[in-house]
Amino acid sequence: MSQKPFTAEEINPLGSLDEWEDDLLERYPDPEQIASAKSTEAYRNYEEPARDTVREFYRLNHTYQTYAFVKEKQRQYLSFDKKEMAIWDAFEFLNQLVDDSDPDTDLDQFQHLLQTSEAIRRDGHPDWMVLVGLMHDMGKVLCLFGEPQWAVVGDTFPVGCAYSDKIIYPEFFKDNPDYNDPRYNTQYGVYTPNCGLRNVDMSWGHDEYIYQMMKDHLPEEGLYMLRYHSFYAWHREGAYDHLLDDHDRKMLKWVKLFNPYDLYSKCPTPPDWKVLKSYYTELIEKYLPKTLKF
């Protein structure tokens, strides 16, 4: 069933949204406190990744993520007619997956989700944001349908316009058919100035998939976290400002608030699920239906 509309108290526990946003900005997470496994400088090391799969992953990703490919995957998957699963069954599947694009962890995905959501919970953020932490990589179940990892995980970027050199491993785009296609290789490509990210097609993967799955169940701040958490060229490097509208710029602080928890909570020690199960069972029951359509 659909989630009932959020009340003001649920979305902002302080007296007003402005007051709450001011409070959040004052207590942005300290990356050094979240990063218990290593220094923050050691994360996202793509010059010397810990696993050989990382560079090859991005070669494939940048070669085959074309505008036409993205449009076909949207048509194929966003009808959500492939499978219906209980949420815990979907988490069980994620236990089989190690993200080939991630140089910072070789834990299964469910452990990463718990590490992220627990770091958010420890800092006292609203429970819907804890749920964002738990669900943000759920879209990786696309691998269940036979999709290669280069079409599911990794940093995301706009397609249909010129690729920014702020994207990781930009040299691999030279083999992408869109790289020399005059329809897609200009600054704006198929878009118009400041059209807004909601009108921009991103490289296909788990961000867009989980956003579409969750868009009736979470507040917009959480949905931006889901939809753009892998768009590092934007939220970390400041690229693609020419495509943003004022609403994107307003929402950026929420994506940046979420990012340190996603990135720096990764550590080799898995959380104790026996201790956490009761809390997360209640959290999911509060916001989500018993089954999700994939």
TANORLIN-V232637 format. One record per backbone hydrogen bond with DSSP energy under -1.0 kcal/mol. CO is the residue of the C=O (numbers start at 1). NH is the residue of the N-H. If there is no record, write none. Layout:
BEGIN
CO,NH / CO,NH
END
This chain:
BEGIN
7,11 / 8,12 / 16,20 / 17,21 / 18,22 / 19,23 / 20,24 / 21,25 / 22,26 / 23,27 / 30,33 / 30,34 / 31,35 / 34,36 / 39,42 / 40,43 / 44,46 / 51,54 / 53,57 / 54,58 / 55,59 / 56,60 / 57,61 / 58,62 / 59,63 / 60,64 / 61,65 / 64,66 / 66,70 / 67,71 / 68,72 / 69,73 / 70,74 / 71,75 / 72,76 / 73,77 / 74,78 / 77,80 / 83,294 / 85,292 / 86,90 / 87,91 / 88,92 / 89,93 / 90,94 / 91,95 / 93,96 / 94,97 / 94,109 / 97,109 / 99,102 / 108,112 / 109,113 / 110,114 / 111,115 / 112,116 / 113,117 / 114,118 / 115,119 / 116,120 / 117,121 / 118,122 / 119,123 / 120,125 / 121,124 / 126,130 / 127,131 / 128,132 / 129,133 / 130,134 / 131,135 / 132,136 / 135,138 / 137,140 / 138,141 / 139,142 / 140,143 / 141,144 / 142,145 / 142,147 / 143,146 / 148,151 / 149,152 / 149,153 / 152,206 / 157,203 / 160,190 / 164,167 / 169,172 / 170,173 / 171,174 / 172,175 / 173,176 / 176,179 / 181,184 / 181,185 / 186,162 / 188,191 / 192,195 / 196,199 / 197,200 / 201,159 / 205,209 / 206,210 / 207,211 / 208,212 / 209,213 / 210,214 / 211,215 / 214,217 / 219,223 / 220,224 / 221,225 / 222,226 / 223,227 / 224,228 / 228,231 / 230,156 / 230,232 / 231,234 / 231,235 / 232,236 / 232,237 / 233,239 / 234,238 / 240,243 / 242,194 / 243,196 / 245,249 / 246,250 / 247,251 / 248,252 / 251,254 / 251,255 / 252,256 / 253,257 / 254,258 / 255,259 / 258,261 / 258,262 / 259,263 / 260,264 / 271,273 / 272,276 / 273,277 / 276,280 / 277,281 / 278,282 / 279,283 / 280,284 / 281,285 / 282,286 / 283,287 / 284,288 / 290,87 / 292,85
END
